Amino acid sequence: MPQDSSHLAAATGPSRVVVIVDENSNPFELGCATEVFGLRRPEIGRDLYDFCLCSPEPRTLMRDGFFTLTGVTGLEAADSADTLIVPNRPDVDVPRRPAVLDAIRRAHARGARLVGFCSGAFTLAEAGVLDGRRATAHWQWAESFRARFPAVRLEEGVLFVDDGDILTAAGSAAALDLGLHIVRRDHGAEIANSVSRRLVFAAHRDGGQQQFIERPVPNIRDESLAPLLAWAQGRLDAPLTVSDLAAHASVSPATLHRRFRAQLGTTPLAWLTGERLALACRLIEQGESRFEIVARCSGLGTVANLRTLMRRATGLAPSQYRKRFGQHVG
């Protein structure tokens, strides 16, 4: 169950996100962090985060010597982070600098949230903060990770893992998924949707989805799930079942299940539940205070079901979610 991060939202001003950049760090994940947490948000009307890069050296040679990063603050900035994103790099067998690992341990000891993108899971594990905890890593390095860090509860194949105050993403693109998940956790679904629209990126891919799918682009145009998804999204308040989805697509439930797995990396039921929960969150953020109405209009049925699913997905009861995120709607 993800831990409640309300201490971040309740802090005075935007919470502080600090990214450690170290020798041979991957520029793509650095760009993801900057895009999600570092840009000004005039379309929202306020800055979501106070963002900062730091490095143990004045000059940092990035991956494969593509470029050198200069002009960022020193590693001491990590000591003021509410969220600390740790460095990643392709040479996972090379030990991290002791100063970087010490900064991570200090941040963890004082209760900061730790985030590892891609091979950043190795950095967290090397710092010793992942022992006994859930995490994921890129499928290419899963076997190596498990052999080196047997005390970590590695979840292979998923996009990202939210273990409360420590979050890990499996690969490069999954860094965007995890970043948006963090925004959603901190600021609610509407704000996360706004950020995703600016990124022109999917607003929500559940962390449990597969890291890679069998067929990224359908071979046959008619097999695309897009028309079915649009049809279902317009009827979330109806008692839709997987059989209903299959009937509308004129396929068997088994065929529909295979297509969801191949094209979306999830099951029809998991997708439908996720869409309903996202709608419920938006309704609460938009001011609907009657949870029985939220449950009915989102297709979740009962307040008890709404409460169970919201707690599982966000760590918050509906009333807590309303208190945290309802005020952010204009």
Protein Blocks (a to p, Z undefined) as FASTA:
>chain_A
ZZdfklmmmpgcjddddddddehiafklmmmmmmmmmpccfknopafbdcddddfbfbdc
dehhlaccehiacfklmmmcfbdcddddfblmbccdfklmmmmmmmmmnopacddehjlm
mmmmmnopmgoiacdddfklmmmmmmmmmmbccdehiabdcehjaccdfblmlmmmmmmm
mmmmmnojklmmmmmmmnopafbdcfkbcfbdfblbafblklpcklmmmmmmmmmmpccd
fklmmmmnopafklmmmmmmmmnopafklmmmmmmmmmmmmmmmnopablklmmmmnono
paklmmmmmmmmnopafklmmmmmmmmpZZ
